[in-house]
Amino acid sequence: MKNNFTSFVGIDVSKDKFSYCIINESMEVLKQDELTMNYNGFKSFNNILKQYENSIIALESTGSYHLNLLSFLTSKKYTVALINPALIKRFSQTITLRKTKTDKIDANIIAKFILKNLEYVNYFVPTNMDDIVALARVRENIVRHIAKVKTQLKQHLAIVFPELVAQYNVFTDSILAILKKLPTPKHVLRVPKSYLKGIFNELPSKGRKTNLTPEKLIELAKNSIGVSTENFAKIIKHDVQMLEFLQKQLNDLTNDFIDSIRKNKKDDMEIISSIKGISSITSAHFMVEIKSIDRFENAKKLAAYAGIDPSIRKSGKMYSKGRISKKGSKSLRRCLYLMASSLIRYNEYFKKYYDKKRTEGMAHRKAMIALCNKLVRVLFAMLKKREKFNPVFHNL
């Protein structure tokens, strides 16, 4: 994107206010101040920006605080760049050794960053997907919460019923249903065998099943070394109920999330899902992170946006590639890794590429990063050409 910017605006955002700094090409401060994060503050800022033609505005991506201001600026057709805070931090360390930190100083550093790094930034393109991005973030939080509750339940069961944890997957719908009624070995041994069989007969017909039988459960309970106190029984029941609640929330949210993406990016979803091993969920997360493939000039820029590009070390004649930069979107990086993990199990084409990297001496994790980069190149080509996956067109 060719530009002829003459003024560079850095904005540091907090919950109730934002500081701005406007500089010219010589890094001279033209104007700086602090405004409130409300309608009057936005209106005043708009009037100020009108005085500076050919300006570019840079904001840090700071959780959710920047979203309202970002939406306002893009609605006024300003050119805006959303910057990873890690990049701003590293840049600030190169231009000053002082540890003084204020909102005005931060705004000035952001303005200098955008002046010096115009060719490397992606300009923010407003879409109708902002609410879907928020939905994706909530879904990610629930997934992380589920993982924590599962770990917690397993730890508690290792105390209460270690034999069950050692021999069976306790997260199947069937075992969770049993634990909700019979949370400890003592509870299992208290009830008549006919009652126990009745519980097994009422187990969910759908979902993940178990090969556990009433007889096996009784045998495990008789020989258990677990702690069968009433307090631990309450803890196990709480963990199970929390897990079921979160799982239901996740299922409902996932359906809404995928439906929303399909309404906006149906063709893109079909293109990505044409790769065997990539689910509709990971396809949806991929699209919500990149928003549009047109934002990226080439596959390398998409890889850099995901933070899976190698960091470069250069000193004199020495030139080497280090670990991945991790400068981009953490959510997109996680999504690509999940895709790659599935592909080495279900997709022969990508499995061959992974195996090839392993035979070349790469450790598993390094081979997975190489596979993620390969996947980015393939997805970029498919989405740009509007073609579904065909291994013939993608050389190993």
Buried (B, 14 or more C-beta within 10 A) or exposed (E): EEEEBEBBBBBBBBEEBBBBBBBBEEEEEBBBBBBEBEEEBBEEBBEBBEEBEEBBBBBBBBEEBBBBBBEBBBEEEBBBBBBBEBBBEEBBEEEEEEEEEEBBBBBBBBBBBBBBBBEEBBEBEBBEBBEBBEBBBEBBEBBEBBEEBBEBBEEBBEBBBBBBBEEBEBBBBBBBBBBBBBBBBBBBBEBEEEEBEEBBEEBEEEEEBBEBEBEBBBEBBEEBEBBBEEEBBEBBBBBBEBBBEBBEBBEEBBEEBBEBBBEBBEEBBEBBBBBBBBBBBBBBBBBBBBBEBEBBEEBBBBBBBBBBBBEEEEEEEEEEEEEBBBBBBEBBBBBBBBBBBBBBEEBEBBBEBBEBBBEEEBEEEBBBBBBBBBBBBBBBBBBEEEEEBEBEEBEE
